[in-house]
Amino acid sequence: MFRGTDVAESLSRMNAWAIEHTIALVALRIGLEHHEPRVIQDSLHRLERDSTLQLRAALLLSEYLRLNWIDSQDREVRTT
């Protein structure tokens, strides 16, 4: 999933695209939606160099946990 990411990010910087469109954040969102631990891990690793992006990632993670925690608890109750 991250092949060519460096090139895409450098093109984004050259074109002065907003930081919200950083590929690692999009990948993180996709990884969370599709329960892909490797994509989530790689995305978080790529965000280590920028504290602003880390904050945005933390917001994505907290929102994901908030929305999905109830579902995971419901599954626990149903299986026991």
C-alpha positions in Angstrom: 0.0 0.0 0.0 2.9 2.4 0.7 4.8 1.8 -2.5 5.3 5.1 -4.2 4.1 7.0 -1.1 7.3 9.1 -0.8 6.9 10.3 -4.4 3.2 11.1 -3.8 4.0 13.0 -0.6 6.8 15.0 -2.4 4.4 15.9 -5.2 1.9 17.0 -2.6 4.5 19.3 -1.0 5.5 20.7 -4.4 1.9 21.5 -5.3 1.3 23.1 -1.8 -1.6 20.8 -1.2 -3.0 21.0 2.3 -1.5 18.8 5.0 -4.9 17.2 5.7 -4.5 15.3 2.5 -1.4 13.5 3.6 -1.4 9.9 2.4 -0.6 8.4 5.7 -3.7 9.8 7.3 -5.9 8.4 4.5 -4.2 5.1 4.8 -4.8 5.1 8.6 -8.5 5.8 8.0 -8.7 2.9 5.5 -6.8 0.6 7.8 -9.1 1.3 10.6 -12.2 0.9 8.5 -11.0 -2.5 7.1 -9.3 -3.7 10.3 -5.9 -3.9 8.7 -3.3 -3.9 11.6 -0.3 -3.7 9.2 -1.7 -0.7 7.4 -2.5 1.0 10.7 1.0 0.3 12.0 2.7 1.6 8.9 0.6 4.7 8.8 1.4 5.5 12.4 5.1 4.9 11.8 5.0 7.4 8.8 3.4 10.0 11.0 6.1 10.0 13.6 7.9 12.9 12.1 5.1 15.4 12.3 3.4 16.3 15.6 0.5 18.0 13.9 -0.3 14.8 11.9 0.1 12.8 15.1 -2.6 14.8 16.7 -4.9 14.3 13.7 -4.1 10.5 13.8 -4.9 10.5 17.5 -8.3 12.1 16.8 -9.0 9.5 14.1 -8.1 6.7 16.5 -10.2 8.1 19.3 -13.2 8.6 17.1 -12.8 5.0 15.7 -12.6 3.6 19.3 -15.6 5.7 20.4 -17.7 4.5 17.5 -16.6 0.9 17.5 -16.1 0.1 21.2 -19.9 -0.3 21.7 -20.1 -2.7 18.8 -17.2 -4.8 20.1 -18.8 -4.9 23.5 -22.1 -6.0 22.0 -20.3 -8.9 20.2 -18.8 -9.9 23.5 -22.2 -10.0 25.2 -23.8 -12.0 22.4 -21.1 -14.6 22.3 -21.3 -15.5 26.0 
